[in-house]
Amino acid sequence: MAGKYERTAVGVFELDNECACFVALDAAAKAAAVKIQGVERNRLSAGACVKMRGSVSDVNAAMEAALRAAEPISEIVSHTVIASPTEDTETALAMTIGK
């Protein structure tokens, strides 16, 4: 896992609507050179969490585009960009993929 995304920033956003997550991640991918690492459905609500990877500047640009696209159609539950995830953070991120 670490090798695939080593030395890349991670952007994570959570919306209260899974469909809106796909609209937002599409906007993110079109705005900057990011790879979508995962989309995890929230089992307790209709929402989902998206993880995307790339350079810090690309992840920041993609996050801005994603949130702009999501704002009119969904509640933004949370969002963050981690510029340089530690090895332990990478391990934790990998544990959530596909859950």
N, C-alpha and C positions, 0 to 999 in steps of 0.2 A: 504493500500500500504506500509506504513512505516514498519509494522510488518513483512511483507514477506522478505524485504531486509534490515531490521534494522541492523545497525552496519556492513554493508558490503561496500566495495569500489565499485566504478562504473568506468568502462572504456567505452569511447565513441570514435568511429572512423567513419569517413565519407569518402566514396569513390565516384568517378565519374561514377561508373558502378555498377548497382544493382546486377548483376550476380557475379561480383567479391566480393561483400559483403558476399555472401553465401560461396564462397570459403574461404574467410578470417575468417568468423565466425566458419566454420568447423575446420579450423586449430587451432583457439583459443580454441575451446571446447575440442579438442584432446590434446592440450598442457598443460592444467591446469583445475582445478576444478572450472569452472565458469558456471553460468547460463545465457543464453541469455534473457535479459529483453525485448528487442524489436528491431524490424527492421522497420525503417520508410523510405518510399520512398520519394525522393525529387521530388516534383511536378513540379519543374521548369527545371529539368534535368533528365538524365537517372540514376543518382546516388541514394545512400541510406545512412542512418545513422544507426549504430548498437550500442546498449547499452548492456553491459554485467556486471554481478555482481559476487562478490566473495571476498575472502581475498585480501589484498593489494598485497601480493606476487603472488597469483594466477592471479589476474587481470593484473599485470605487465607482467608476463610470457605469458599470453594469448594475450595481446596487441602486444608484440614482435612477436609472432608467426603469428598473424593476419596481421600485417604490412609486415612481410617478405613474406607471401603468396600473398599479394595483390600487392606488388611493381612491379612485372614483367607484371601484366595484367591490372593495373588500376592506375589512379592518386589518390594519397592519398590527400584528400582535407584538412582534419584536424584530430587530435586525441588528447586525453587527458585521464588521470587517476585522479580521485578525491578519495583520500584515505578515507576521512570521510565526506560525504556530510551532510550539515546542514538540518534541517527539512524543511526549505524553498526550498532548492535545491531538496530535495526529492519530494516535492509538484510539483515543476516545471517539474521534470523528469516524474512524473506520468501523468501530463497534456499532454505530448507529445506522450504517448503510444497509438498506434492505430490511430494516425492522418495521 
